[in-house]
Amino acid sequence: MSQGGRIEQGLAGWRALVRWLGDVHSTDYLVAKANDFRLFTRIALLITAVFLSATVIWDHAIDPVNARHTIRLRLIESLALFVWLAASWNDIRARLARIAAVSMPLVVSFTFILVLSRLENGAEYGIGGFLYFFIFLPFLLVGQSIRFAVSSLACITVFPMVVASLGVSAGLDWGIYNAYVWMGFVPIVGIQLLCEYLYWRVSVYRRHVERLAVTDELTGLANRRRFFIESERILETHRRSQRRLSLLFIDIDHFKRINDTYGHVVGDAALCHVAEAIAQDMRGIDLMARYGGEEFLVLMPETSHRAALIAAERIRCAVRDKSFDAGLEDGRALQITVSIGVASDRPVADQTPQIDTLIQNADAAMYRAKQAGRDAVRGAADLSEPGAAKTR
């Protein structure tokens, strides 16, 4: 490989790393990660708190005479973990939880230094105890961002040297200390990055599966399942805001004839063609879905019946006027038309409209458009009007 090729390959790798770091620090990713590891973090904090309270056994093994002077300090260490547990109980990424995730390990580190100062030859025998931070802390911070976790681990590593400058060191040999902790720091960070990468791969796969579960594979629109889930949320918001709402029921004219004459490949292309034409007229707040077969639904919040009829007419014209290249051998372009039914709802206090009723009314209006010769738009009465439910 040439020098230029190696440089380009290196730049590509660097760009991929930057993209990955951006992805693993995105809000959606971090929220999902925190939710996944909330219970794990609680249990890990509880186990660590119990472990710290039991380290009086370790103190007694080093110095049976002075171990009684460390009991209170060990309880403080354990209490610090319970404080962290309480602060992060509901949300491990909350501001108070993150403050606790930084401050409580420092409290434990400080009290551990005091413990070593209470024990005879504590600094000599206990310096390896600092490695426990590399055993427990990565697990306690697994639900945080990788940047936060690595920064916290680095902070706890240099902390003993910082407090030593203030006169609290318990006579630690800093040469031995640095040999211990930095040889542990580098591989632990590497393992953290590896675990983060593995979780990221799982999250990417999960997002892909979730997207497939709520997306129509052919058109890329929301599928029927997602439409009903999202529509319930929209309807509830619609009731609270007391604003109008409308639904379009769109059906491709003579779709069976297209399939029978030109085949299902052309039929699939026709579905995508219509979906693209409809989507061009949609707003960000509209919910568009493939309802089934050649039928599409568009739920339009904050839209009056009149405005929905105008939007439906625009869609009808857009589909009709957009040339459909079906890839036929003779090069002919087919004309696709749609029939659209429109149903609307006026909000009523303490009463949420039913999506099934909206669909039934729009469906009935769409059939009237079919009966009128197709390539037409028809509207149903507002659901709040007397007898509206009987329009079909």
C-alpha positions in Angstrom: 0.0 0.0 0.0 1.3 3.5 -0.9 2.0 6.2 1.7 -1.0 8.1 0.5 -3.2 5.0 0.8 -2.1 4.4 4.4 -2.7 8.1 5.3 -6.2 7.9 3.8 -6.9 4.7 5.6 -5.7 6.2 8.9 -7.9 9.3 8.3 -10.9 7.0 7.6 -10.3 5.1 10.8 -10.0 8.4 12.7 -13.3 9.7 11.2 -15.0 6.4 12.1 -13.8 6.7 15.7 -15.1 10.3 15.9 -18.5 9.2 14.6 -18.6 6.3 17.1 -17.7 8.6 20.0 -20.5 10.9 18.9 -22.9 8.1 18.7 -22.2 6.7 22.1 -22.6 10.1 23.6 -25.9 11.0 21.9 -28.8 11.6 24.2 -31.0 8.8 23.0 -28.1 6.3 23.4 -27.2 7.4 26.9 -30.9 7.4 28.0 -31.3 3.9 26.7 -28.0 2.8 28.3 -29.0 4.3 31.7 -32.3 2.5 31.6 -30.7 -0.8 30.7 -28.2 -0.6 33.6 -30.3 1.1 36.3 -31.0 -2.2 38.1 -27.5 -3.5 37.6 -26.0 -0.3 39.1 -28.3 -0.5 42.1 -27.2 -4.1 42.8 -23.5 -3.3 42.1 -23.6 -0.3 44.6 -25.3 -2.5 47.2 -22.7 -5.3 46.8 -19.8 -2.8 47.0 -21.3 -1.1 50.1 -21.5 -4.5 51.8 -17.9 -5.3 50.7 -16.6 -2.1 52.2 -18.2 -2.7 55.5 -16.6 -6.2 55.6 -13.1 -4.9 55.0 -12.6 -4.5 58.8 -11.7 -8.2 58.5 -8.8 -7.2 56.1 -7.8 -4.5 58.6 -7.8 -7.0 61.5 -5.5 -9.4 59.5 -3.0 -6.6 59.0 -3.0 -5.1 62.5 -5.3 -6.8 65.1 -4.4 -4.2 67.7 -5.3 -1.0 65.8 -8.1 -2.5 63.6 -10.7 -1.2 66.0 -9.7 2.3 65.1 -10.7 1.8 61.5 -14.3 0.5 62.0 -15.8 3.9 61.9 -13.9 4.8 58.8 -15.1 1.6 57.1 -18.7 2.4 58.0 -18.2 5.9 56.5 -17.0 4.2 53.3 -20.0 2.0 53.2 -22.4 4.9 54.0 -20.9 6.8 51.0 -22.0 4.0 48.7 -25.5 4.1 50.2 -25.6 7.8 49.6 -24.6 7.2 45.9 -27.2 4.5 45.7 -29.9 6.8 47.0 -28.9 9.7 44.7 -29.0 7.4 41.6 -32.0 5.3 42.5 -34.5 6.8 40.0 -32.1 8.0 37.4 -28.4 7.2 37.3 -27.8 10.1 34.9 -29.5 12.7 37.0 -27.3 15.6 38.1 -27.3 14.6 41.7 -26.4 11.0 40.8 -23.5 12.1 38.7 -22.2 14.4 41.5 -22.4 11.4 43.8 -20.7 9.2 41.2 -17.7 11.6 41.4 -17.7 12.6 45.1 -18.5 9.4 46.8 -15.5 7.4 45.4 -13.3 10.3 46.5 -14.7 10.0 50.0 -13.9 6.3 50.0 -10.4 7.0 48.7 -9.8 9.6 51.4 -11.1 7.4 54.2 -9.0 4.5 52.9 -5.9 6.6 53.2 -6.9 7.4 56.8 -7.4 3.7 57.4 -3.8 3.0 56.2 -2.5 5.7 58.5 -4.2 4.0 61.5 -2.7 0.6 60.8 0.9 -0.4 61.6 2.7 -0.8 58.3 -0.7 0.0 56.7 1.0 1.8 53.8 3.2 -1.1 53.1 0.6 -3.8 53.2 -2.4 -1.9 52.0 -1.2 0.0 49.0 -2.5 -2.8 46.8 -5.9 -2.0 48.1 -6.1 0.9 45.7 -6.5 -1.7 42.9 -10.0 -2.4 44.3 -11.0 0.9 42.7 -10.2 -0.6 39.3 -12.2 -3.7 40.2 -15.4 -2.1 41.4 -15.6 1.4 39.9 -15.9 0.4 36.2 -18.9 -1.7 37.2 -20.5 1.1 39.2 -20.1 3.5 36.3 -21.1 1.1 33.5 -24.4 3.0 33.0 -22.7 6.3 32.5 -21.1 7.6 29.3 -17.7 6.2 28.6 -16.2 9.7 28.8 -17.6 10.2 32.3 -16.5 6.7 33.4 -12.9 7.1 32.2 -12.6 10.6 33.6 -13.9 9.4 37.0 -11.4 6.6 37.0 -8.6 9.0 36.2 -9.7 11.3 38.9 -9.7 8.6 41.6 -6.3 7.5 40.4 -4.6 10.9 40.9 -6.6 11.8 44.0 -4.2 10.2 46.6 -1.4 12.3 45.2 -3.5 15.4 45.3 -4.4 15.0 49.0 -0.7 14.1 49.7 0.2 17.6 48.7 -2.1 18.7 51.5 -0.3 16.5 54.0 -2.5 13.4 54.0 -0.6 10.5 52.6 -0.1 7.8 55.3 3.5 7.6 54.2 2.7 6.0 50.8 5.6 5.2 48.5 4.5 7.0 45.3 6.9 5.0 43.1 5.2 1.8 44.1 1.8 3.4 44.1 2.2 4.7 40.5 3.5 1.3 39.4 0.4 -0.3 40.8 -2.3 2.0 39.6 -1.1 3.1 36.2 -0.4 -0.5 35.1 -4.0 -1.2 36.1 -5.5 2.0 34.6 -4.5 1.4 31.0 -5.9 -2.1 30.5 -9.0 -1.3 32.5 -9.7 1.6 30.2 -9.1 -0.6 27.2 -11.6 -3.2 28.6 -14.1 -0.3 29.3 -13.8 0.8 25.7 -14.3 -2.8 24.5 -17.4 -3.3 26.6 -18.8 0.1 25.4 -18.2 -1.0 21.8 -20.0 -4.3 22.4 -23.0 -2.6 24.0 -23.1 -0.1 21.1 -23.2 -3.0 18.6 -26.1 -4.5 20.6 -27.9 -1.1 20.7 -27.5 -0.7 17.0 -29.0 -4.1 16.3 -31.8 -3.4 18.8 -32.6 -0.1 17.1 -32.7 -1.9 13.8 -35.0 -4.6 15.0 -37.3 -2.0 16.7 -37.4 0.0 13.5 -38.4 -3.0 11.5 -41.1 -3.8 14.0 -42.8 -0.4 13.5 -41.9 0.3 9.8 -43.3 -0.9 6.6 -40.4 -2.6 4.9 -41.5 -1.7 1.3 -42.3 2.0 1.6 -40.4 2.9 4.7 -43.5 4.4 6.3 -44.9 3.6 9.7 -46.7 0.3 9.7 -50.2 -0.4 11.1 -48.9 -1.3 14.5 -46.9 1.9 14.9 -49.8 4.0 13.6 -52.2 2.8 16.3 -49.5 3.3 19.0 -48.7 6.8 17.9 -52.2 7.8 17.1 -53.3 7.2 20.7 -50.7 9.6 21.9 -51.7 12.2 19.3 -55.4 11.9 20.1 -54.7 12.4 23.8 -52.7 15.5 23.1 -55.5 16.6 20.8 -58.0 16.3 23.5 -55.9 18.3 26.0 -55.1 21.1 23.6 -58.7 21.3 22.4 -57.6 21.6 18.7 -59.1 20.2 15.6 -57.8 16.9 14.0 -58.3 15.1 10.7 -57.6 11.8 9.1 -57.1 11.0 5.4 -57.9 7.5 4.1 -56.1 7.0 0.8 -56.6 4.1 -1.5 -54.9 3.5 -4.9 -57.4 3.1 -7.7 -57.4 -0.2 -9.7 -54.4 -1.5 -7.8 -55.4 -5.1 -8.4 -55.5 -4.5 -12.1 -51.9 -3.1 -11.9 -50.7 -6.2 -10.1 -52.6 -8.6 -12.4 -51.5 -6.8 -15.6 -47.9 -5.9 -14.9 -46.9 -8.1 -12.0 -46.2 -7.6 -8.3 -42.8 -5.9 -8.9 -44.6 -3.1 -10.7 -47.3 -3.1 -8.0 -44.7 -2.7 -5.3 -43.1 0.2 -7.3 -46.5 1.8 -7.6 -46.9 1.7 -3.8 -43.6 3.4 -3.3 -44.5 5.9 -6.0 -47.7 6.9 -4.2 -46.0 6.9 -0.8 -43.4 9.4 -2.1 -46.0 11.6 -3.6 -48.0 11.7 -0.3 -45.0 12.3 1.8 -44.0 15.4 -0.1 -47.1 17.2 1.2 -46.8 16.1 4.8 -45.8 18.3 7.7 -43.5 17.2 10.5 -46.5 16.7 12.9 -48.5 14.5 10.5 -48.4 10.7 11.0 -48.4 8.8 7.8 -48.7 5.0 7.6 -49.3 2.2 5.2 -52.5 0.7 6.6 -52.5 -2.4 4.5 -52.3 -3.5 0.9 -52.8 -0.4 -1.2 -54.3 1.7 1.6 -52.6 4.6 3.4 -53.6 6.7 6.4 -52.5 10.2 7.3 -53.4 11.6 10.7 -53.2 15.4 10.7 -53.2 17.1 14.1 -54.3 20.8 14.4 -56.1 20.5 11.0 -59.7 21.5 10.4 -62.0 19.5 8.1 -61.7 22.2 5.4 -57.9 22.3 5.6 -57.8 18.5 5.4 -59.9 18.5 2.3 -57.6 21.0 0.7 -54.6 18.9 1.6 -56.3 15.7 0.3 -57.0 17.5 -3.0 -53.3 18.5 -3.3 -52.3 14.9 -2.6 -54.7 13.6 -5.2 -53.4 15.9 -7.9 -49.7 15.2 -6.9 -50.2 11.5 -7.3 -52.1 11.9 -10.6 -49.7 14.4 -12.1 -46.5 12.6 -11.1 -45.3 10.4 -13.9 -44.8 6.7 -12.9 -42.0 5.0 -14.7 -43.0 1.3 -14.3 -39.9 0.1 -16.2 -42.0 -1.5 -18.9 -40.3 -2.8 -22.1 -42.1 -0.3 -24.3 -41.0 2.6 -22.0 -44.6 3.7 -21.3 -45.3 5.6 -18.1 -48.4 4.6 -16.1 -50.8 7.1 -14.5 -51.7 6.3 -10.9 -54.7 7.8 -9.2 -56.0 7.6 -5.7 -59.4 8.0 -3.9 -59.3 9.8 -0.6 -61.7 10.0 2.3 -61.5 12.7 4.9 -62.8 12.5 8.5 -62.4 15.2 11.2 -63.0 15.6 14.9 -63.8 18.6 17.0 -62.3 18.2 20.5 -64.7 17.6 23.4 -63.6 18.1 27.0 -62.9 14.9 29.0 -63.6 12.8 25.9 -60.8 11.3 23.7 -62.0 10.4 20.2 -61.5 6.8 19.1 -59.1 6.2 16.2 -61.3 3.3 15.0 -64.2 5.7 14.6 -62.1 8.2 12.6 -60.9 5.4 10.3 -64.4 4.1 9.8 -65.7 7.5 8.8 -62.7 8.3 6.5 -63.1 4.8 5.0 -66.8 5.4 4.3 -65.9 8.8 2.6 -63.2 7.1 0.6 -65.8 4.5 -0.8 -68.0 7.4 -1.8 -65.1 8.8 -3.7 -64.7 5.4 -5.4 -68.4 5.4 -6.3 -68.1 8.9 -7.7 -65.7 7.6 -10.4 -62.4 7.4 -8.4 -59.6 9.9 -8.5 -61.7 12.0 -6.1 -61.8 13.4 -2.6 -64.9 13.1 -0.3 -65.3 14.2 3.3 -67.2 12.7 6.2 -69.0 14.8 8.8 -67.2 15.8 12.0 -67.4 13.2 14.6 -68.8 15.7 17.1 -71.8 16.4 14.9 -75.1 14.4 15.5 -75.2 11.2 13.6 -71.6 11.4 12.4 -70.9 7.9 13.4 -73.6 6.7 11.0 -72.1 8.2 7.9 -70.9 4.9 6.6 
